[in-house]
Amino acid sequence: MTFFFGYSIVWSVGVFVILGLMQFAEYTKLDELESYFSENAKVQNNKRFWGRSQRIDRFYRMLLINEILSDPKRYVKAGLVTEAELASVPLALKRWALWPYYLLMIWGIALVVWSVWRRWCDIPI
């Protein structure tokens, strides 16, 4: 087994692991996260617009919370969220919200590496 084949297997399995983590966070942690932003107009409007319980709705609701938690200074400066709301979210819950999406970004970089490697080494599929 070549190194490229092993990398391909790990890369392919990784997408299912990441999607599983994202779904777990969306279905078990999203409601708890939104409860910490119950007085926030931006989060509540987003929740009303994406109110159904379908996968895409939960994804976009989680995406807004992810944006708020990953770059809090920008949202505090814009007046969309307060420091007290951000401080009330437990660290473990922040990690559950952010890490699946960070892993997705790492997986995207691994996809670029895989594509470049395959083309430069002229590896047939």
C-alpha atoms as an extended CHARMM CRD file, in Angstrom:
* protein
*
       125  EXT
         1         1  MET       CA              0.0000000000        0.0000000000        0.0000000000  PROA      1               0.0000000000
         2         2  THR       CA              1.4420000000        3.3450000000       -1.0030000000  PROA      2               0.0000000000
         3         3  PHE       CA              1.5010000000        6.4060000000        1.1950000000  PROA      3               0.0000000000
         4         4  PHE       CA             -0.8780000000        8.1790000000       -1.1890000000  PROA      4               0.0000000000
         5         5  PHE       CA             -3.4200000000        5.3670000000       -0.8920000000  PROA      5               0.0000000000
         6         6  GLY       CA             -3.2210000000        5.4660000000        2.9120000000  PROA      6               0.0000000000
         7         7  TYR       CA             -3.6070000000        9.2560000000        2.8570000000  PROA      7               0.0000000000
         8         8  SER       CA             -6.6420000000        8.8570000000        0.5880000000  PROA      8               0.0000000000
         9         9  ILE       CA             -8.2730000000        6.4140000000        2.9910000000  PROA      9               0.0000000000
        10        10  VAL       CA             -7.6800000000        8.6420000000        6.0240000000  PROA      10              0.0000000000
        11        11  TRP       CA             -8.8940000000       11.6740000000        4.0590000000  PROA      11              0.0000000000
        12        12  SER       CA            -12.0490000000        9.8520000000        2.9030000000  PROA      12              0.0000000000
        13        13  VAL       CA            -12.9120000000        8.5420000000        6.3640000000  PROA      13              0.0000000000
        14        14  GLY       CA            -12.2250000000       11.9820000000        7.8220000000  PROA      14              0.0000000000
        15        15  VAL       CA            -15.1390000000       13.5450000000        5.9720000000  PROA      15              0.0000000000
        16        16  PHE       CA            -17.6010000000       11.1510000000        7.6080000000  PROA      16              0.0000000000
        17        17  VAL       CA            -16.1080000000       11.7410000000       11.0510000000  PROA      17              0.0000000000
        18        18  ILE       CA            -16.3430000000       15.5160000000       10.5990000000  PROA      18              0.0000000000
        19        19  LEU       CA            -19.9060000000       15.3640000000        9.2860000000  PROA      19              0.0000000000
        20        20  GLY       CA            -20.8540000000       13.1610000000       12.2340000000  PROA      20              0.0000000000
        21        21  LEU       CA            -19.3240000000       15.6460000000       14.6900000000  PROA      21              0.0000000000
        22        22  MET       CA            -21.1290000000       18.5250000000       12.9870000000  PROA      22              0.0000000000
        23        23  GLN       CA            -24.4640000000       16.7320000000       13.1400000000  PROA      23              0.0000000000
        24        24  PHE       CA            -23.9250000000       15.7910000000       16.7650000000  PROA      24              0.0000000000
        25        25  ALA       CA            -23.1860000000       19.4180000000       17.6520000000  PROA      25              0.0000000000
        26        26  GLU       CA            -26.1630000000       20.6910000000       15.6490000000  PROA      26              0.0000000000
        27        27  TYR       CA            -28.6590000000       18.2540000000       17.1550000000  PROA      27              0.0000000000
        28        28  THR       CA            -27.4660000000       18.1740000000       20.7570000000  PROA      28              0.0000000000
        29        29  LYS       CA            -25.7140000000       21.4790000000       21.4530000000  PROA      29              0.0000000000
        30        30  LEU       CA            -27.5170000000       24.0440000000       19.2730000000  PROA      30              0.0000000000
        31        31  ASP       CA            -30.5360000000       24.5890000000       21.5190000000  PROA      31              0.0000000000
        32        32  GLU       CA            -28.3080000000       25.0110000000       24.5450000000  PROA      32              0.0000000000
        33        33  LEU       CA            -26.1170000000       27.4900000000       22.6650000000  PROA      33              0.0000000000
        34        34  GLU       CA            -29.1280000000       29.4950000000       21.5430000000  PROA      34              0.0000000000
        35        35  SER       CA            -30.4050000000       29.6450000000       25.1120000000  PROA      35              0.0000000000
        36        36  TYR       CA            -27.3570000000       31.7210000000       26.0600000000  PROA      36              0.0000000000
        37        37  PHE       CA            -28.3180000000       34.2250000000       23.3420000000  PROA      37              0.0000000000
        38        38  SER       CA            -32.0390000000       34.3290000000       24.1770000000  PROA      38              0.0000000000
        39        39  GLU       CA            -32.0830000000       38.1450000000       24.3870000000  PROA      39              0.0000000000
        40        40  ASN       CA            -29.9920000000       38.6650000000       21.2460000000  PROA      40              0.0000000000
        41        41  ALA       CA            -32.0400000000       40.0280000000       18.3300000000  PROA      41              0.0000000000
        42        42  LYS       CA            -29.6730000000       38.7460000000       15.6160000000  PROA      42              0.0000000000
        43        43  VAL       CA            -29.7440000000       35.1610000000       16.9020000000  PROA      43              0.0000000000
        44        44  GLN       CA            -33.5060000000       35.2120000000       17.4650000000  PROA      44              0.0000000000
        45        45  ASN       CA            -34.2070000000       36.5820000000       13.9650000000  PROA      45              0.0000000000
        46        46  ASN       CA            -31.9520000000       33.9100000000       12.5160000000  PROA      46              0.0000000000
        47        47  LYS       CA            -33.7540000000       31.2640000000       14.5700000000  PROA      47              0.0000000000
        48        48  ARG       CA            -37.1400000000       32.4900000000       13.3350000000  PROA      48              0.0000000000
        49        49  PHE       CA            -36.0190000000       32.5040000000        9.6940000000  PROA      49              0.0000000000
        50        50  TRP       CA            -34.3860000000       29.0660000000        9.8970000000  PROA      50              0.0000000000
        51        51  GLY       CA            -36.9780000000       27.7250000000       12.3300000000  PROA      51              0.0000000000
        52        52  ARG       CA            -37.7650000000       24.3570000000       10.8170000000  PROA      52              0.0000000000
        53        53  SER       CA            -35.9010000000       21.3830000000       12.1710000000  PROA      53              0.0000000000
        54        54  GLN       CA            -34.2980000000       20.3380000000        8.9000000000  PROA      54              0.0000000000
        55        55  ARG       CA            -30.5570000000       19.8060000000        8.4600000000  PROA      55              0.0000000000
        56        56  ILE       CA            -29.9720000000       23.0030000000        6.4770000000  PROA      56              0.0000000000
        57        57  ASP       CA            -31.8710000000       25.0840000000        9.0360000000  PROA      57              0.0000000000
        58        58  ARG       CA            -29.8000000000       23.7650000000       11.9190000000  PROA      58              0.0000000000
        59        59  PHE       CA            -26.6180000000       24.2480000000        9.8780000000  PROA      59              0.0000000000
        60        60  TYR       CA            -27.3030000000       27.9430000000        9.2610000000  PROA      60              0.0000000000
        61        61  ARG       CA            -28.3770000000       28.5570000000       12.8440000000  PROA      61              0.0000000000
        62        62  MET       CA            -25.1700000000       26.9170000000       14.0490000000  PROA      62              0.0000000000
        63        63  LEU       CA            -23.1460000000       28.8620000000       11.4950000000  PROA      63              0.0000000000
        64        64  LEU       CA            -24.2540000000       32.2130000000       12.9430000000  PROA      64              0.0000000000
        65        65  ILE       CA            -23.3380000000       31.1350000000       16.4700000000  PROA      65              0.0000000000
        66        66  ASN       CA            -20.0450000000       29.8180000000       15.1380000000  PROA      66              0.0000000000
        67        67  GLU       CA            -19.3000000000       33.1990000000       13.5440000000  PROA      67              0.0000000000
        68        68  ILE       CA            -20.1280000000       35.0140000000       16.7740000000  PROA      68              0.0000000000
        69        69  LEU       CA            -17.9500000000       32.7200000000       18.8800000000  PROA      69              0.0000000000
        70        70  SER       CA            -15.0100000000       32.6030000000       16.4650000000  PROA      70              0.0000000000
        71        71  ASP       CA            -14.7280000000       36.3900000000       16.0410000000  PROA      71              0.0000000000
        72        72  PRO       CA            -16.3880000000       37.9530000000       19.0890000000  PROA      72              0.0000000000
        73        73  LYS       CA            -14.5870000000       41.3120000000       18.9180000000  PROA      73              0.0000000000
        74        74  ARG       CA            -16.1560000000       42.1400000000       15.5720000000  PROA      74              0.0000000000
        75        75  TYR       CA            -19.6660000000       41.3880000000       16.8240000000  PROA      75              0.0000000000
        76        76  VAL       CA            -19.1610000000       43.2660000000       20.0940000000  PROA      76              0.0000000000
        77        77  LYS       CA            -17.7910000000       46.2690000000       18.2050000000  PROA      77              0.0000000000
        78        78  ALA       CA            -20.7930000000       46.2130000000       15.8500000000  PROA      78              0.0000000000
        79        79  GLY       CA            -23.1140000000       46.0590000000       18.8710000000  PROA      79              0.0000000000
        80        80  LEU       CA            -24.7430000000       42.7810000000       17.8300000000  PROA      80              0.0000000000
        81        81  VAL       CA            -23.6840000000       40.8650000000       20.9340000000  PROA      81              0.0000000000
        82        82  THR       CA            -22.6200000000       41.8280000000       24.4350000000  PROA      82              0.0000000000
        83        83  GLU       CA            -19.6170000000       40.7480000000       26.4500000000  PROA      83              0.0000000000
        84        84  ALA       CA            -21.9440000000       39.3020000000       29.0790000000  PROA      84              0.0000000000
        85        85  GLU       CA            -23.6190000000       37.0010000000       26.5300000000  PROA      85              0.0000000000
        86        86  LEU       CA            -20.2420000000       35.7680000000       25.3240000000  PROA      86              0.0000000000
        87        87  ALA       CA            -18.9160000000       35.2700000000       28.8550000000  PROA      87              0.0000000000
        88        88  SER       CA            -21.9660000000       33.2390000000       29.8390000000  PROA      88              0.0000000000
        89        89  VAL       CA            -21.2440000000       30.4810000000       27.2900000000  PROA      89              0.0000000000
        90        90  PRO       CA            -19.1880000000       27.6900000000       28.9210000000  PROA      90              0.0000000000
        91        91  LEU       CA            -15.8250000000       26.8700000000       27.3820000000  PROA      91              0.0000000000
        92        92  ALA       CA            -16.7420000000       23.2320000000       26.6740000000  PROA      92              0.0000000000
        93        93  LEU       CA            -19.8300000000       24.3460000000       24.7720000000  PROA      93              0.0000000000
        94        94  LYS       CA            -17.7680000000       26.8300000000       22.7450000000  PROA      94              0.0000000000
        95        95  ARG       CA            -15.4380000000       24.0030000000       21.7960000000  PROA      95              0.0000000000
        96        96  TRP       CA            -18.3430000000       21.8390000000       20.6400000000  PROA      96              0.0000000000
        97        97  ALA       CA            -19.5470000000       24.7210000000       18.4960000000  PROA      97              0.0000000000
        98        98  LEU       CA            -16.1930000000       25.6410000000       16.9490000000  PROA      98              0.0000000000
        99        99  TRP       CA            -14.0640000000       22.5200000000       16.5570000000  PROA      99              0.0000000000
       100       100  PRO       CA            -16.1690000000       20.5860000000       14.0220000000  PROA      100             0.0000000000
       101       101  TYR       CA            -15.9940000000       23.6050000000       11.7110000000  PROA      101             0.0000000000
       102       102  TYR       CA            -12.2630000000       24.0540000000       12.3130000000  PROA      102             0.0000000000
       103       103  LEU       CA            -11.7870000000       20.3910000000       11.4320000000  PROA      103             0.0000000000
       104       104  LEU       CA            -13.8020000000       20.9800000000        8.2640000000  PROA      104             0.0000000000
       105       105  MET       CA            -11.3720000000       23.7400000000        7.2760000000  PROA      105             0.0000000000
       106       106  ILE       CA             -8.4160000000       21.4270000000        7.9300000000  PROA      106             0.0000000000
       107       107  TRP       CA            -10.1270000000       18.7590000000        5.8340000000  PROA      107             0.0000000000
       108       108  GLY       CA            -10.5090000000       21.3100000000        3.0070000000  PROA      108             0.0000000000
       109       109  ILE       CA             -6.7770000000       22.0070000000        3.1240000000  PROA      109             0.0000000000
       110       110  ALA       CA             -6.1590000000       18.2470000000        3.0410000000  PROA      110             0.0000000000
       111       111  LEU       CA             -8.3820000000       18.0880000000       -0.0540000000  PROA      111             0.0000000000
       112       112  VAL       CA             -6.1990000000       20.6610000000       -1.8090000000  PROA      112             0.0000000000
       113       113  VAL       CA             -3.0630000000       18.7530000000       -0.8040000000  PROA      113             0.0000000000
       114       114  TRP       CA             -4.5850000000       15.5090000000       -2.1240000000  PROA      114             0.0000000000
       115       115  SER       CA             -5.5480000000       17.1300000000       -5.4400000000  PROA      115             0.0000000000
       116       116  VAL       CA             -2.1510000000       18.7410000000       -5.9940000000  PROA      116             0.0000000000
       117       117  TRP       CA             -0.3410000000       15.5680000000       -4.9980000000  PROA      117             0.0000000000
       118       118  ARG       CA             -2.4280000000       13.4710000000       -7.3960000000  PROA      118             0.0000000000
       119       119  ARG       CA             -1.8600000000       15.8310000000      -10.3260000000  PROA      119             0.0000000000
       120       120  TRP       CA              1.8690000000       16.4190000000       -9.7750000000  PROA      120             0.0000000000
       121       121  CYS       CA              2.6370000000       12.7450000000       -9.3210000000  PROA      121             0.0000000000
       122       122  ASP       CA              0.2770000000       11.7850000000      -12.1600000000  PROA      122             0.0000000000
       123       123  ILE       CA             -1.5290000000        9.2050000000      -10.0350000000  PROA      123             0.0000000000
       124       124  PRO       CA             -4.4680000000        7.6030000000      -11.8910000000  PROA      124             0.0000000000
       125       125  ILE       CA             -7.7210000000        7.1440000000      -10.0570000000  PROA      125             0.0000000000
